């Protein structure tokens, strides 16, 4: 009998350990499993999922700039102003004025409290901006390079001074999320942060689940939802299954080949909007053969952009009409390069490459949807005019290192104009001093600097108009397509609107 | 026994030290640096240099290594660049999920492959044996990610009986655990089968038979236990394998385990988390090996004798 017991014991150990561990995970997971319960009860519980997990809730750290972090921040914190098309609407700031070109004075609402009940004052705004500026690891700190000082004049007045006029001030402020001054510097604050936004953080596990509950005392009216869970489902098949079965109520980043199937489902609606995200293929203008503008233009004439976009991207993208997406301030429509391989060959011959040449192209696999297919398509068009592409797919970290060191001939990537203002990309990437792609043009530099430093939006638009034209006509890069933000939403969800930045607010969302 | 354990413990510390030293060097030697990844593709080289400076990554490698080892002795594995906060805390947060998945997968493997192995051994080369070996070979040949997706399509989309992704209940565990153990079932079946067949040829089985004991009694009481030794070794190592490399399954089923954390940390050059995770995985392997060795002693008294 003893021998039987031993085998039995052996199995039992495994069963016990396994079930014990399952207990651990189910404890931390029960609150996250709201999807099915939400359907039956009257409680307004929404579960959404994305392919990229939320890395951090810290709006001043290295993850600030990631759409997933901005999405979370939009629900938890408030900003001084909100971008609405090409205008700005007041949020924490009731009104603002500019006594002179370098000074901005913001008057704050005095009825705003943080989730812990403490009052939001000008001191918190100052501390938040100070923190963002001091943190070297934030990709967005650079937006504030011209900042001179920020002062809390009194409880409801913030004065921001800049060294030179800052034309994109209000755009920058849409990305400045306000946290309480006395707490935000504590070590563990961003594991479960508090803000003044429409939702409070219940729990957060990086790259897993973010659970939010309604802030019933929100100054702009309590949200209609009781709770929101943001899940991370990296695998497309699983995510599409989850939206079809109703396990989740909304998801975004829908691959082109999945849209039709989702459209056939009566319980799902597709919502889309042009986004801030786009593809470009840069040429390294500092070296042969791309130092010659005719070669760069030839490369563009050689590709049939419309066919590529239609065949590969379908409903998920649009042909680009400028070096920045159409939803960005500073966009101005340019004359498209027609598909004309003969002209391309002629231009190559004029530049001294009648038989084409060989060149290396780098990209990172995770940079954007279907990047591999896009690269293949481009390479096969170029092959027809005699330009042989050596493909060099790199891991993201290695790619960034090569990219910033200008150690490449051609670079294919996606980019995002996160602030919604042309300065974010044009002003940073195309200025000679930055030397990001080897292209140098003093006239362009002058335009970009003046546009950055002007606070008159009509004048800025006019300056960017010229900058767009130079970058486009000189073919600093090829700008094939801008991506759409596409949301698949269960039809009983009301008020969820796609946002170009990929960070819609859930404040007005409700469930029927 | 106490001596033996102390010897093993000292030996283990050396192994962990070796593992973290190697990984410390490797993550720093491969191209791409953390500051560049954190700042993204729009940053300039000046910004990247400044951030590396403030992270202490411009220090000579030896200085960094010395500081790191001194901190590890205080069980401080540093801060995560990517996620913020203590690197070890992030690893330990994922560990229960990884354990749960790995143990369940092992359990599934045992429940499925033991009966199959025993059945196959009853009539070697019989019809049942051939069917079992075909099916288990089939399971072994299917790519994991494909099995995972097909399971999701069948059980979540078509039948709607299992959740497609995530964690939180026993139901969430079924598909990932099954997918994880599937490729190894064939191996365990063959181990059980050949172990039993070998034992059946032993003299004690003849003795037992001549005593008039029933075939099942011999099989389950005498033979199975002796056939277990190689199986236990494999199961122990397999558990380590499941803990360290369930990455594909974790992605397909959105399981928040250690594998996904480790891969993302490598991709983002999040040195501290990579090092902490490797230290933990090395530790788990060492403990598993120890448990396997101790289990030997219980299963086979001869092993216990040799030790003392």
Interface residues (C-beta under 8 A of the other chain):
Chain A: X3 X4 X6 X7 X10 X11 X14 X15 X17 X18 X21 X22 X24 X25 X26 X29 X30 X32 X33 X49 X55 X56 X58 X61 X62 X63 X65 X136 X137 X139 X142 X187 X188 X190 X191 X205 X206 X207 X208 X209 X231 X232 X233 X234 X235 X237 X238 X239 X241 X242 X244 X245 X247 X395 X396 X397 X398 X399 X400 X401 X403 X404 X405 X413 X415 X425 X428 X429 X434 X436
Chain B: X30 X31 X32 X33 X34 X35 X36 X37 X38 X39 X40 X41 X42 X43 X44 X45 X47 X48 X50 X51 X54 X55 X81 X82 X83 X84 X85 X90 X93 X96 X97 X99 X100 X103 X104 X106 X107 X110 X148 X149 X152 X153 X156 X157 X160 X163 X164 X165 X166 X167 X168 X169 X170 X172 X173 X220 X221 X222 X224 X225 X228 X251 X252 X253 X254 X256 X260 X261 X264 X267 X268 X269 X295 X298 X299
